[in-house]
Every structure is written in structure tokens, then in C-alpha cells.
Amino acid sequence: MNLRKGQSFLEYTLLVAIALVGLLLAANSLFKGSLMSGFNSHFDSVQSRITGA
């Protein structure tokens, strides 16, 4: 009985870890995509204002 409880806890922990890795990979690809290009354009416009002044 105790071994089964430990096994189910291990399975649950592994499932949560795999889900977290998937979420981090999805967030990373989203950040490198649309969010990163928007940030780069904003940074370039601010930098041109600073250097042009």
C-alpha cells in the first residue's frame, strides 16, 4: 500500500515536471517570436531618440 502511494506521487511529480518544461518551452518560443520583435522595435526607436538628441 505504501509503495503504491509513493509510486503515484512519483508519477504525479514527473507529470507536473513535464508540463512545466512544456510551458517554459512554449513561453520561450513566444518570447523569441512576437514579443521579442516588438521589444526590439521599441528599443531601436528609443535608442534613436537618445542618440539623435
Secondary structure as a PSIPRED ss2 file (coil, helix, strand):
# PSIPRED VFORMAT (PSIPRED V4.0)

   1 M C   1.000  0.000  0.000
   2 N H   0.000  1.000  0.000
   3 L H   0.000  1.000  0.000
   4 R H   0.000  1.000  0.000
   5 K H   0.000  1.000  0.000
   6 G H   0.000  1.000  0.000
   7 Q H   0.000  1.000  0.000
   8 S H   0.000  1.000  0.000
   9 F H   0.000  1.000  0.000
  10 L H   0.000  1.000  0.000
  11 E H   0.000  1.000  0.000
  12 Y H   0.000  1.000  0.000
  13 T H   0.000  1.000  0.000
  14 L H   0.000  1.000  0.000
  15 L H   0.000  1.000  0.000
  16 V H   0.000  1.000  0.000
  17 A H   0.000  1.000  0.000
  18 I H   0.000  1.000  0.000
  19 A H   0.000  1.000  0.000
  20 L H   0.000  1.000  0.000
  21 V H   0.000  1.000  0.000
  22 G H   0.000  1.000  0.000
  23 L H   0.000  1.000  0.000
  24 L H   0.000  1.000  0.000
  25 L H   0.000  1.000  0.000
  26 A H   0.000  1.000  0.000
  27 A H   0.000  1.000  0.000
  28 N H   0.000  1.000  0.000
  29 S H   0.000  1.000  0.000
  30 L H   0.000  1.000  0.000
  31 F H   0.000  1.000  0.000
  32 K H   0.000  1.000  0.000
  33 G H   0.000  1.000  0.000
  34 S H   0.000  1.000  0.000
  35 L H   0.000  1.000  0.000
  36 M H   0.000  1.000  0.000
  37 S H   0.000  1.000  0.000
  38 G H   0.000  1.000  0.000
  39 F H   0.000  1.000  0.000
  40 N H   0.000  1.000  0.000
  41 S H   0.000  1.000  0.000
  42 H H   0.000  1.000  0.000
  43 F H   0.000  1.000  0.000
  44 D H   0.000  1.000  0.000
  45 S H   0.000  1.000  0.000
  46 V H   0.000  1.000  0.000
  47 Q H   0.000  1.000  0.000
  48 S H   0.000  1.000  0.000
  49 R H   0.000  1.000  0.000
  50 I H   0.000  1.000  0.000
  51 T H   0.000  1.000  0.000
  52 G H   0.000  1.000  0.000
  53 A C   1.000  0.000  0.000
